[in-house]
Amino acid sequence: MTIPLAVPDAGVGHDPWWVILIKVLFIFVFLVVLTLFNIWWERRVVAKMQHRIGPNVHGPFGLLQSLADGVKLMLKEDLMPKGVDRLVFVLAPAIVAIPAFLTFAVIPFGPTVKIPWTDTYTRLQLTDLPVSVLYVMAIASIGIYGIVLGGWSSNSTYSLLGGLRSSAQMISYEVAMGLALVTVFLFAGSLSTSEIVAAQSHQTVHWFGATISLPGWYGFLLFPSFVIYVISMVGETNRAPFDLPEAEGELVAGFLTEYSSIKYAMFFLAEYINMATVSALATTLFLGGWRAPWPISIWDGANSGYWPVLWFLGKLMCFIFFYIWLRGTLPRLRYDQFMKLGWKILIPISLAWILLVATVRAVGRETNFSRTTLAIAAVVVLVIALALSAIPQKPKEEDQAEVADGKEFDAFAGGFPVPPPLPSQESEPKSKAGSRG
């Protein structure tokens, strides 16, 4: 197949109705199939990490296991616990699932291409807005209402606590995520996803008389923002090790405790689509979107035709594997540790990094060393952040008092593990008890 050197840019919003319909159907089918594949892939990868086999019965390599599980959930009895708010209980899964599909409307899969067997050119993107990134964050945040309403309407303490945890978690990490994206907007000069991708084309640097081609990904140039976004996106999607709203050891299943059948499947579907959404957004904003990785991007044909779809999917699946790797390796954080990470570490570092980037951008208008200076500043910020995290913390006063008393609690003194007694439950010393007699 020959690739034309100059392809007319069809833009967005000018497609015929049948092209728009094809794009909508493609996004829907793509997200459903991607969810089925990611569930299978996660189970296989975690099984390998734990020296197990994983799903391998239904279909080749067990690829149809996710489809079989979906059919099984649909055929299960749809239970309605007593005392629930029926209307809200039924609407909550839909409030979570529907916005998950809408976010991919502004994600670019590739450049302008020619549709096979036609003379129509179209961009591989449903639509684009001047504030596309804000659109994604706004639509994605709607899902939290479904989680909170589902937990409240279930008439269960565990469900309510899971919903409240999820709301606090998403609010906390949406702040850090939004601050991490501010530096991208400062450099790209736009909130449009397609324009941000175009701004990350490879850069040519003149160094001591030599012309060097370097990658223009913001993931390298704005590395602190990239790290903060990646941490925040894991917390935003309630995935391990930040899956506190569904902590089975504390809340049974959190806001999902009372759900079953198709309603439970809709929550499950929304979780994996949200994983794909934040991964696609990270690919678009930090890894050049559909542009080929460096140094392949130097070849002009790598960013033409349908090749960019392959690069985009490859980067997307790298983030999905990162999710799976975290689940298989890291233990769940305590709730206080999780909130401290968001409010006391990520947000302050984000604010300091924004001030530094804005200063470099303002000074860089007069010089040609903006990117070099910013790269050095990124390394300095990371070194400072690592140094601060390595500083040992002072023990709390309660811990110091226990050490000073010299009392040690033996959890297995009675032959089986028991929790330590509360201060009000401690028995009196034997000497005092004996003197009373």
C-alpha positions in Angstrom: 0.0 0.0 0.0 1.4 3.4 -0.9 1.1 6.2 1.6 0.6 9.6 0.1 3.1 12.2 1.2 0.5 14.8 1.8 -2.9 13.8 3.2 -5.6 16.5 3.4 -6.5 17.3 7.0 -10.2 16.6 7.3 -10.4 18.0 10.8 -13.2 17.2 13.2 -16.8 18.1 13.0 -17.0 17.9 9.2 -17.5 14.1 8.8 -20.5 12.6 7.1 -23.1 11.1 9.4 -22.1 7.5 8.5 -18.5 8.2 9.4 -19.5 9.5 12.8 -21.7 6.4 13.3 -18.8 4.2 12.4 -16.5 6.0 14.9 -19.1 5.7 17.7 -19.5 2.0 17.1 -15.8 1.5 16.9 -15.2 3.2 20.3 -17.9 1.2 21.9 -16.7 -2.2 20.5 -13.1 -1.2 21.2 -13.7 -0.5 24.8 -15.8 -3.7 25.4 -13.2 -5.9 23.7 -10.3 -4.2 25.4 -12.0 -4.8 28.8 -12.5 -8.5 28.1 -8.9 -8.8 27.0 -7.5 -6.8 30.0 -9.4 -9.0 32.4 -8.0 -12.1 30.8 -4.5 -10.6 30.6 -4.5 -9.5 34.3 -5.5 -13.0 35.4 -2.8 -14.6 33.3 0.0 -12.2 34.3 -0.9 -12.4 38.1 -1.0 -16.1 37.8 2.5 -16.2 36.3 3.7 -14.0 39.1 2.2 -16.4 41.7 3.4 -19.5 39.8 -0.1 -20.6 38.7 -1.5 -21.4 35.3 -4.4 -19.0 35.2 -7.4 -19.2 32.8 -6.6 -21.7 30.0 -9.8 -23.7 29.3 -12.3 -21.5 27.5 -11.0 -20.8 24.0 -7.4 -20.7 22.9 -5.1 -19.7 25.8 -8.3 -19.1 27.8 -9.2 -16.0 25.8 -12.9 -16.6 26.1 -12.8 -16.8 29.9 -13.8 -13.2 30.3 -16.7 -13.6 28.0 -17.9 -16.7 29.9 -17.7 -14.8 33.2 -19.8 -12.0 31.7 -22.4 -14.4 30.5 -22.4 -16.0 33.9 -23.0 -12.7 35.7 -25.9 -11.9 33.4 -27.5 -15.2 34.1 -27.2 -14.9 37.9 -30.1 -13.9 40.0 -30.5 -10.1 40.4 -30.9 -9.7 44.1 -32.6 -6.6 45.7 -31.8 -6.4 49.4 -34.4 -5.2 51.8 -34.4 -1.6 52.8 -32.6 -0.3 49.7 -33.6 2.8 47.8 -34.7 0.9 44.7 -34.5 3.8 42.2 -31.0 5.0 43.2 -29.8 1.4 43.7 -30.6 0.6 40.1 -29.4 3.9 38.6 -26.0 3.9 40.4 -24.3 1.3 38.1 -25.6 3.2 35.0 -24.2 6.5 36.4 -20.8 4.8 36.7 -20.8 3.0 33.4 -22.2 5.5 30.9 -19.6 8.3 31.5 -16.8 5.8 31.2 -17.7 5.3 27.5 -18.0 9.1 26.8 -14.4 10.0 27.8 -12.9 8.4 24.7 -14.7 10.8 22.4 -11.8 13.2 22.4 -8.9 10.7 22.5 -7.0 10.7 19.1 -6.1 7.3 17.8 -4.1 8.5 14.8 -3.8 11.2 12.1 -6.0 11.9 9.1 -6.4 8.8 7.0 -8.3 7.7 3.9 -11.2 5.3 4.6 -10.7 2.1 2.5 -12.8 1.7 -0.6 -13.9 5.3 -0.4 -12.6 8.8 -1.3 -13.4 10.1 2.2 -10.6 11.4 4.5 -11.2 11.5 8.2 -9.2 12.0 11.4 -9.0 9.0 13.7 -10.8 10.8 16.5 -14.5 11.2 17.1 -14.3 14.9 18.0 -11.9 17.5 19.5 -12.6 20.5 21.7 -10.5 23.5 22.7 -10.8 22.1 26.3 -10.7 18.4 25.5 -8.6 17.5 28.6 -11.0 19.3 30.9 -13.8 17.4 29.2 -12.2 14.1 30.0 -11.6 15.0 33.7 -15.1 16.4 34.1 -16.8 13.4 32.6 -14.6 10.9 34.4 -15.4 12.6 37.7 -19.2 12.0 37.2 -18.6 8.3 38.0 -18.0 9.0 41.7 -21.6 10.0 42.1 -22.7 6.5 41.1 -20.3 4.9 43.6 -21.4 7.2 46.5 -25.1 6.8 45.6 -24.7 3.0 45.2 -23.1 2.8 48.6 -25.7 5.0 50.3 -28.7 3.3 48.7 -27.5 -0.2 49.6 -28.6 0.2 53.3 -25.4 -1.4 54.4 -22.7 0.0 56.6 -19.9 -1.6 54.6 -21.3 -0.2 51.3 -21.7 3.3 52.8 -18.1 3.4 54.2 -16.8 2.1 50.8 -18.6 4.9 49.0 -17.4 7.6 51.4 -13.8 6.3 51.1 -14.1 6.3 47.3 -15.3 9.9 47.2 -12.6 11.2 49.5 -10.0 9.2 47.5 -11.1 10.5 44.1 -11.4 14.1 45.3 -7.9 14.0 46.9 -6.2 12.5 43.9 -8.1 14.5 41.2 -6.4 17.6 42.7 -3.0 16.1 42.3 -3.8 14.9 38.8 -5.1 18.2 37.7 -2.0 20.0 39.0 0.2 17.5 37.2 -1.5 18.5 33.9 -1.0 22.2 34.3 2.6 22.1 33.2 1.6 20.2 30.0 -0.9 23.0 29.2 1.9 25.6 29.8 4.2 23.9 27.3 1.7 22.9 24.7 -0.2 26.2 24.9 -3.5 24.3 24.4 -6.0 22.0 26.1 -6.8 20.2 22.8 -5.7 16.6 22.8 -4.8 16.7 19.1 -2.7 19.9 19.5 -0.9 18.5 22.5 0.0 15.4 20.4 1.3 17.6 17.6 3.4 19.6 20.1 5.3 16.4 21.1 6.9 15.8 17.7 10.6 15.0 17.8 12.9 18.0 18.5 16.1 19.0 16.8 18.9 20.4 19.0 22.0 22.0 17.7 24.8 21.0 20.1 28.4 22.0 19.4 27.7 22.3 15.6 25.9 19.0 15.4 22.2 18.6 14.8 20.7 16.0 17.1 17.1 14.7 16.9 15.6 14.1 20.4 12.2 12.8 21.5 9.7 15.5 22.3 7.6 13.6 24.7 6.5 15.5 27.8 7.0 12.4 29.8 10.8 13.1 29.6 10.7 16.9 29.6 8.1 17.1 32.5 9.1 13.9 34.3 7.9 15.0 37.7 4.4 15.8 36.3 4.4 12.4 34.6 5.3 10.5 37.8 2.6 12.5 39.8 0.0 11.7 37.2 0.8 8.0 37.1 0.5 7.8 40.9 -2.7 9.8 40.8 -4.3 7.8 38.1 -3.9 4.6 40.1 -5.6 6.2 43.1 -8.3 7.7 40.8 -9.3 4.3 39.5 -9.4 2.6 43.0 -6.8 0.0 41.9 -4.3 -1.9 44.0 -2.4 -0.8 46.1 -5.0 2.0 46.4 -8.1 -0.1 46.3 -9.2 1.0 49.8 -12.9 1.5 48.9 -13.1 -2.3 48.1 -10.8 -3.6 50.9 -12.1 -7.1 51.5 -10.3 -7.4 54.8 -12.1 -4.3 56.2 -15.3 -3.6 54.1 -16.2 -7.1 52.6 -16.5 -5.6 49.1 -17.1 -1.9 49.9 -19.8 -0.3 47.8 -20.1 -3.5 45.8 -21.2 -5.6 48.7 -24.9 -5.7 48.0 -24.7 -5.8 44.2 -25.0 -8.8 42.0 -25.7 -10.0 38.4 -25.6 -7.3 35.6 -25.4 -4.4 38.1 -22.1 -5.8 39.5 -20.9 -6.4 36.0 -21.5 -2.7 35.1 -19.4 -1.6 38.0 -16.7 -4.0 36.9 -16.9 -2.8 33.3 -16.6 0.8 34.3 -13.5 0.1 36.4 -11.6 -1.4 33.5 -12.8 1.3 31.1 -11.6 4.0 33.5 -8.2 2.2 33.6 -8.1 2.5 29.8 -9.2 6.1 29.9 -6.5 7.4 32.2 -4.0 5.3 30.4 -5.0 6.7 27.0 -4.9 10.2 28.5 -1.4 9.6 29.9 -0.3 8.3 26.4 -1.8 11.4 24.7 -0.3 14.0 27.1 3.0 12.5 28.1 4.1 9.8 25.5 3.3 11.5 22.3 -0.1 9.9 21.7 -0.2 8.1 18.4 3.3 9.3 17.3 5.9 6.6 16.9 8.5 6.1 19.6 11.8 7.7 19.1 13.9 7.1 17.0 11.3 5.4 14.8 9.5 8.7 14.7 12.3 10.2 12.6 11.0 8.1 9.7 8.1 10.1 8.2 6.1 7.0 7.2 5.9 5.9 10.8 3.4 8.6 11.6 1.3 8.2 8.5 -1.6 5.9 7.6 -2.8 3.3 10.1 0.6 2.7 11.7 0.0 5.3 14.5 -2.9 3.1 15.8 -0.4 0.4 16.5 1.9 2.8 18.4 -1.0 4.2 20.4 -2.2 0.7 21.4 1.3 -0.4 22.4 1.7 2.6 24.8 -1.8 2.0 26.2 -1.1 -1.6 26.9 2.2 -0.7 28.7 0.1 1.3 31.2 -2.3 -1.5 31.6 0.6 -3.9 32.4 1.8 -1.3 34.9 -1.6 -1.6 36.7 -1.4 -5.4 36.7 2.2 -5.3 37.9 1.2 -3.1 40.9 -1.6 -5.4 41.8 0.6 -8.5 41.8 3.5 -7.0 43.8 2.5 -4.3 46.2 0.4 -4.6 49.4 -2.5 -2.3 50.1 -1.7 1.0 51.9 -3.3 2.1 55.1 -5.9 4.8 54.6 -3.9 7.4 56.6 -0.8 6.6 54.5 -2.8 6.9 51.3 -4.3 10.3 52.2 -0.9 11.6 53.4 0.7 10.7 50.1 -1.9 12.7 48.2 -2.2 15.8 50.4 1.3 16.1 52.0 3.5 14.9 49.2 2.0 14.9 45.7 0.1 18.2 45.9 2.9 20.3 47.4 5.4 18.9 44.9 3.0 19.7 42.1 2.6 23.3 43.2 6.3 23.8 43.5 6.9 22.2 40.1 4.3 24.4 38.5 6.0 27.5 39.8 9.3 26.3 38.5 8.0 25.4 35.1 6.2 28.8 34.8 9.4 30.6 35.7 11.5 28.7 33.2 8.9 29.3 30.5 8.9 33.0 31.2 12.7 33.3 31.2 13.0 30.9 28.2 11.2 33.3 25.9 14.3 35.5 25.9 16.8 32.6 25.6 17.1 29.3 23.8 17.8 27.1 26.8 14.3 26.6 28.1 14.1 22.9 27.6 17.7 22.2 28.8 17.1 24.2 31.9 13.8 22.5 32.6 15.3 19.0 32.2 18.0 19.9 34.8 15.3 21.4 37.1 13.3 18.2 36.8 16.2 16.1 38.0 16.7 18.5 40.9 13.1 18.2 41.9 13.2 14.5 41.8 16.3 14.3 43.9 14.8 16.6 46.5 11.6 14.6 46.6 13.5 11.3 47.1 15.6 12.9 49.8 12.5 14.2 51.7 10.8 10.8 51.5 14.0 9.1 52.8 14.1 11.2 56.0 13.1 9.1 58.9 10.1 10.3 60.8 10.0 10.9 64.5 7.9 8.3 66.4 4.6 9.5 67.8 4.3 10.4 71.5 2.1 7.3 72.1 4.8 5.0 70.7 7.4 6.7 72.8 5.3 6.3 75.9 4.9 2.6 75.3 8.7 2.2 74.8 9.3 4.1 78.0 7.0 1.9 80.0 8.9 -1.2 78.9 5.7 -3.2 78.5 5.6 -5.8 75.8 2.4 -7.4 74.6 2.5 -11.0 73.7 -0.3 -11.7 71.1 0.1 -15.5 71.5 0.1 -15.6 75.3 -3.2 -17.5 75.4 -2.3 -19.9 72.7 -4.0 -18.1 69.9 -3.5 -14.5 68.5 -5.5 -11.8 70.1 -5.4 -8.0 69.6 -3.8 -5.8 72.4 -6.3 -4.5 74.9 -7.4 -0.9 74.9 -6.1 1.4 77.7 -9.6 1.2 79.4 -9.5 -2.6 79.3 -6.2 -3.2 81.0 -6.5 -5.1 84.2 -5.1 -3.8 87.5 -1.7 -5.1 88.7 -1.8 -8.3 90.7 -0.2 -6.7 93.8 -3.1 -4.2 94.2 -5.7 -6.9 93.7 -4.0 -9.1 96.3 -3.7 -6.3 98.9 -7.5 -5.7 98.7 -8.1 -9.3 99.8 
